[in-house]
Amino acid sequence: MTVSGSGYSLFGSDSTTRSGDGKTKTERQRAYAYMRKHLLMFDAEVSRTKQRLEYFAEQSDLELAAVFIEEIQTYPAAFERFLQAVIQDDVKVVLLPSLLHFAVLGSPNHIKEFFEAATGAKVLSALDVVTYRAGEAVS
């Protein structure tokens, strides 16, 4: 789910279910992601960044339920929706392509600390994954 308009919808959550054989299965913890476009960002780069976030979520055993994309002309609308959604939906993990996506709001480390204190969610950077696919470096 990509969010760049005024609303968002969810899919998935963290819960326990029973399979047909009666065994308990725990679903992955839900996570939201935030990224901001920059002036010269093409749609292909946005797509690759979303794929990196999905890959990071998968490697971290998280379910990426929504991606909030900040448009240049509407800043900080997506961030405000992102913050509200994390609080309202009690999301415990949020992902960023890198902490630099918080830079437009102020010092990335200070914004990270503020966001974690305000929401109770842990902020993770997808840069923690060294490679995205064999032979392809993460930028």
C-alpha positions in Angstrom: 0.0 0.0 0.0 1.4 3.3 -1.0 0.1 6.5 0.6 0.7 9.8 -1.1 -2.8 11.2 -1.1 -5.0 12.3 1.7 -5.9 8.9 3.1 -4.6 5.4 3.5 -5.8 1.9 4.1 -4.3 -1.0 5.9 -3.7 -4.6 5.1 -2.4 -7.0 7.7 -1.6 -6.8 11.3 0.3 -8.7 13.9 -1.9 -11.6 15.3 -2.0 -15.3 16.0 -4.1 -17.6 13.8 -4.7 -21.3 13.6 -4.0 -23.2 10.5 -6.2 -26.1 9.2 -4.1 -28.6 11.2 -4.7 -26.7 14.5 -1.2 -25.4 14.8 -0.7 -21.9 15.9 0.9 -19.5 13.4 2.1 -16.0 14.3 1.9 -13.4 11.6 4.6 -10.9 11.1 4.6 -7.6 13.0 3.1 -4.8 11.0 5.3 -1.9 10.0 4.8 1.4 8.1 7.4 3.2 6.0 8.0 6.9 5.2 10.0 8.3 2.4 10.2 11.7 0.8 10.7 12.5 -2.9 13.5 14.8 -3.8 13.4 17.3 -6.7 15.0 15.1 -9.3 13.5 11.7 -8.3 12.0 9.7 -11.1 9.2 7.1 -10.7 11.7 4.3 -11.3 13.7 5.5 -8.3 10.6 5.7 -6.1 9.7 2.1 -7.2 13.3 0.8 -6.4 13.2 2.5 -3.0 9.8 0.9 -2.2 11.2 -2.5 -3.2 14.2 -1.9 -0.9 11.8 -1.1 1.9 9.8 -4.3 1.2 13.0 -6.4 1.0 14.2 -4.9 4.3 10.8 -5.6 6.0 10.9 -9.2 4.7 14.5 -9.7 6.0 13.4 -8.3 9.3 10.4 -10.5 9.6 8.0 -7.5 9.3 4.9 -7.0 7.2 5.1 -3.7 5.4 1.5 -2.5 5.5 1.8 1.0 4.2 4.3 3.3 2.6 3.8 7.1 3.1 5.5 9.1 0.3 6.1 12.8 0.9 5.6 14.8 -2.3 7.7 18.0 -2.7 4.8 20.3 -3.3 2.7 19.1 -0.3 5.4 18.8 2.4 4.8 17.9 5.3 1.3 16.4 4.6 2.5 12.8 4.3 4.7 13.0 7.4 1.7 14.3 9.4 -0.5 11.4 8.2 2.4 9.0 8.8 2.8 10.2 12.4 -1.0 10.1 13.1 -1.4 6.6 11.5 1.5 5.2 13.6 -0.1 6.5 16.8 -3.7 5.6 15.9 -2.8 2.1 14.6 -0.3 1.5 17.4 2.4 0.5 15.0 5.6 -0.5 16.8 8.1 -0.4 13.9 8.6 2.2 11.2 11.0 2.0 8.3 12.9 4.7 6.4 15.2 4.3 3.3 17.7 6.2 5.4 17.5 8.7 8.3 18.2 11.4 5.6 14.4 11.2 4.8 13.8 13.0 8.1 16.4 15.7 7.3 13.9 18.1 5.8 12.3 18.2 9.3 15.5 19.0 11.1 18.4 17.0 12.4 17.6 13.4 11.4 18.8 12.0 14.8 16.8 14.5 16.8 13.7 13.8 14.6 14.2 10.1 15.1 14.4 10.5 18.9 11.3 12.8 18.9 9.4 10.3 16.7 10.2 7.3 18.9 9.3 9.2 22.0 6.0 10.5 20.6 4.9 7.2 19.1 6.5 4.5 21.0 7.6 3.0 17.6 11.2 2.0 16.8 12.6 3.8 13.7 14.7 1.5 11.5 16.8 2.5 8.5 16.8 0.2 5.4 20.5 1.1 5.0 21.0 -1.6 7.7 20.8 -4.1 4.9 24.2 -4.0 3.2 23.0 -5.5 -0.2 19.6 -5.6 -1.7 20.2 -8.4 -4.3 23.3 -10.3 -5.3 25.6 -7.9 -7.1 23.4 -4.8 -6.4 24.6 -2.3 -3.8 22.1 -0.3 -1.8 22.3 3.4 -2.4 
